[in-house]
Amino acid sequence: MNDSEGSILIEDPSGNTWQMDGQGNISVNAPKNFTLNAGEDVNITAGKNVSVSAGESMTNSANKDISQTAGNDLTQTAVGDFTESANNKSEIVENDYNRGAGETADLFSKKFTAHSSEEDMLLKSKTTVQLNSGEKSVNH
């Protein structure tokens, strides 16, 4: 305890520390593992920002639902592969929807439907637009 600073430092022989600096800040350090357990809920609130970082992997799981809400933008970036898996998926976009691929974009399904509800539909290619059908093609 440092009375002149109003700070408190608790330390054990293994290097675990709990420091209250007297300036409104608390630092907790563990040389190995840090575990929080609650019989019911855990709530974390920050007046400004929350930052979570891992030196290796990060896992986020729930036995029921996971919800994310962003007041502005939501960005996800993967240097390697990005995989999504679900029983059903819905995407709702209020304005424009753009999707790009560097090399190849493939869509596979037993049945595929593309609609343009109010305007013309445009298929563009630098060379040839090729329509292939296992049976016959119908143009209206």
Residue pairs with C-beta under 8 A, 6 or more apart in sequence:
1 7
1 8
1 9
2 8
2 9
2 22
5 21
5 22
6 22
7 19
7 20
7 21
7 22
8 18
8 19
8 20
8 22
9 17
9 18
9 19
9 20
10 17
10 18
10 19
11 17
11 18
14 31
14 32
15 29
15 30
15 31
16 29
16 30
16 31
17 27
17 28
17 29
18 26
18 27
18 28
19 26
19 27
19 28
19 29
20 26
21 27
28 34
36 42
44 50
52 58
60 66
68 74
76 82
91 97
99 105
114 121
123 129
131 137
